Amino acid sequence: MLDVDELADRFAYPDDLTRAWVRTVFVSSVDGSATDHRGVSGDLGGAPDSTLFALLRSLSDVILVAAGTTRAEGYAPVTPSEVDAELRTRLKLSPVPPIAVVSASLDLPEPLVAPGQLVYTCASSPKDRRDALAETMDVVVAGERRVDFRAVVDDLSRRGLHRVSCEGGPTLHGELIAQDLVDEVCVTIGPTLVGGPGPRIAHSNAVTERAMRLATLIEADGVLLTRWLRDRSA
Ligand SMILES: NC(=O)c1ccc[n+]([C@@H]2O[C@H](COP(=O)([O-])OP(=O)(O)OC[C@H]3O[C@@H](n4cnc5c(N)ncnc54)[C@H](OP(=O)(O)O)[C@@H]3O)[C@@H](O)[C@H]2O)c1
């Protein structure tokens, strides 16, 4: 049984952040698939991963996620019942973290089009769609043909949304890794073999090698919860 207070301690963001700290959050099967037989992350990590996922949301100022994942997983704004209100009050966080979605097409799940949510897009996105979304959401143009993730991280920093929990997906993750914008990775390994053509938790055309240091390793009901920090000294 996972102790939520212990989890909050072991997955706490660094104190006194002065800029956005990008934590990425993923679950994988034993053979490295980021999706289950239905093509979603689903319950690859079972109950321990669900507990950790909710806790990581509870610790964050903002949830950064790419549009592909919002469409595949049917994203909607976070509700108060999905986070630990007591913990957020103790940490002086807003009642719920907003979702910041990254998209060029601006094809977003309808429930996500709601006040308080952010959209990062590029100048090449459809202007009529951008204008329509801007009536409800906070739309930020960050980049010309593609969203520039450095500009996104700078904008989140300026807004004081320092505790970033990035929930994917693999394409966005690959871009963040290519630009060395990932400060830490929380990856759960669930006790399943999936095989098939499922994606890994990151992919891009740029092959890089970023040193990471294991910060936390917890076993719960046969599921591994891990936290890896970017080691910029290496
Ligand atoms: N195992 C896990 O923990 C986990 C976590 C997350 C997702 N997933 C799974 O991964 C799959 C989705 O991942 P994915 O890799 O296909 O997609 P993704 O990374 O979630 O989304 C890709 C989309 O994000 C937008 N995007 C990303 N980078 C951009 C940039 N620089 N500029 C503009 N737009 C950008 C584009 O949206 P538009 O098309 O709207 O322009 C692009 O098509 C789903 O099956 C999901 O269930 C698994």
Ligand as a Chemical Component Dictionary entry (heavy atoms), coordinates in Angstrom:
data_LIG
# 
_chem_comp.id                   LIG 
_chem_comp.type                 NON-POLYMER 
_chem_comp.pdbx_formal_charge   0 
_chem_comp.three_letter_code    LIG 
# 
loop_
_chem_comp_atom.comp_id 
_chem_comp_atom.atom_id 
_chem_comp_atom.alt_atom_id 
_chem_comp_atom.type_symbol 
_chem_comp_atom.charge 
_chem_comp_atom.model_Cartn_x 
_chem_comp_atom.model_Cartn_y 
_chem_comp_atom.model_Cartn_z 
_chem_comp_atom.pdbx_ordinal 
LIG N1  N1  N 0  2.451  5.553  -21.768 1  
LIG C1  C1  C 0  2.268  6.817  -21.464 2  
LIG O1  O1  O 0  2.619  7.237  -20.355 3  
LIG C2  C2  C 0  1.645  7.735  -22.465 4  
LIG C3  C3  C 0  1.615  9.095  -22.182 5  
LIG C4  C4  C 0  1.040  9.947  -23.135 6  
LIG C5  C5  C 0  0.519  9.429  -24.312 7  
LIG N2  N2  N 1  0.560  8.102  -24.525 8  
LIG C6  C6  C 0  0.025  7.546  -25.779 9  
LIG O2  O2  O 0  0.785  8.096  -26.847 10 
LIG C7  C7  C 0  -0.062 8.268  -27.990 11 
LIG C8  C8  C 0  -0.020 9.710  -28.452 12 
LIG O3  O3  O 0  1.308  10.096 -28.622 13 
LIG P1  P1  P 0  1.872  10.722 -29.969 14 
LIG O4  O4  O 0  3.356  10.654 -29.872 15 
LIG O5  O5  O -1 1.177  10.112 -31.118 16 
LIG O6  O6  O 0  1.360  12.201 -29.887 17 
LIG P2  P2  P 0  1.583  13.381 -28.846 18 
LIG O7  O7  O 0  3.017  13.637 -28.551 19 
LIG O8  O8  O 0  0.667  13.213 -27.691 20 
LIG O9  O9  O 0  0.967  14.561 -29.727 21 
LIG C9  C9  C 0  1.532  14.924 -30.948 22 
LIG C10 C10 C 0  0.795  16.158 -31.385 23 
LIG O10 O10 O 0  1.121  17.232 -30.508 24 
LIG C11 C11 C 0  1.235  18.424 -31.236 25 
LIG N3  N3  N 0  2.631  18.816 -31.258 26 
LIG C12 C12 C 0  3.696  18.161 -30.697 27 
LIG N4  N4  N 0  4.825  18.874 -30.896 28 
LIG C13 C13 C 0  4.463  19.989 -31.575 29 
LIG C14 C14 C 0  5.157  21.129 -32.047 30 
LIG N5  N5  N 0  6.483  21.294 -31.861 31 
LIG N6  N6  N 0  4.466  22.074 -32.707 32 
LIG C15 C15 C 0  3.136  21.962 -32.889 33 
LIG N7  N7  N 0  2.405  20.919 -32.445 34 
LIG C16 C16 C 0  3.078  19.946 -31.795 35 
LIG C17 C17 C 0  0.703  18.115 -32.635 36 
LIG O11 O11 O 0  -0.696 18.267 -32.506 37 
LIG P3  P3  P 0  -1.702 18.569 -33.705 38 
LIG O12 O12 O 0  -1.798 17.285 -34.460 39 
LIG O13 O13 O 0  -2.976 18.962 -33.024 40 
LIG O14 O14 O 0  -1.111 19.673 -34.518 41 
LIG C18 C18 C 0  1.106  16.650 -32.770 42 
LIG O15 O15 O 0  0.365  15.968 -33.747 43 
LIG C19 C19 C 0  -1.454 7.860  -27.567 44 
LIG O16 O16 O 0  -1.646 6.527  -27.972 45 
LIG C20 C20 C 0  -1.403 7.957  -26.056 46 
LIG O17 O17 O 0  -2.322 7.071  -25.464 47 
LIG C21 C21 C 0  1.132  7.228  -23.639 48 
# 
loop_
_chem_comp_bond.comp_id 
_chem_comp_bond.atom_id_1 
_chem_comp_bond.atom_id_2 
_chem_comp_bond.value_order 
_chem_comp_bond.pdbx_ordinal 
LIG N1  C1  SING 1  
LIG C1  O1  DOUB 2  
LIG C1  C2  SING 3  
LIG C2  C3  SING 4  
LIG C2  C21 DOUB 5  
LIG C3  C4  DOUB 6  
LIG C4  C5  SING 7  
LIG C5  N2  DOUB 8  
LIG N2  C6  SING 9  
LIG N2  C21 SING 10 
LIG C6  O2  SING 11 
LIG C6  C20 SING 12 
LIG O2  C7  SING 13 
LIG C7  C8  SING 14 
LIG C7  C19 SING 15 
LIG C8  O3  SING 16 
LIG O3  P1  SING 17 
LIG P1  O4  DOUB 18 
LIG P1  O5  SING 19 
LIG P1  O6  SING 20 
LIG O6  P2  SING 21 
LIG P2  O7  DOUB 22 
LIG P2  O8  SING 23 
LIG P2  O9  SING 24 
LIG O9  C9  SING 25 
LIG C9  C10 SING 26 
LIG C10 O10 SING 27 
LIG C10 C18 SING 28 
LIG O10 C11 SING 29 
LIG C11 N3  SING 30 
LIG C11 C17 SING 31 
LIG N3  C12 SING 32 
LIG N3  C16 SING 33 
LIG C12 N4  DOUB 34 
LIG N4  C13 SING 35 
LIG C13 C14 SING 36 
LIG C13 C16 DOUB 37 
LIG C14 N5  SING 38 
LIG C14 N6  DOUB 39 
LIG N6  C15 SING 40 
LIG C15 N7  DOUB 41 
LIG N7  C16 SING 42 
LIG C17 O11 SING 43 
LIG C17 C18 SING 44 
LIG O11 P3  SING 45 
LIG P3  O12 DOUB 46 
LIG P3  O13 SING 47 
LIG P3  O14 SING 48 
LIG C18 O15 SING 49 
LIG C19 O16 SING 50 
LIG C19 C20 SING 51 
LIG C20 O17 SING 52 
# 
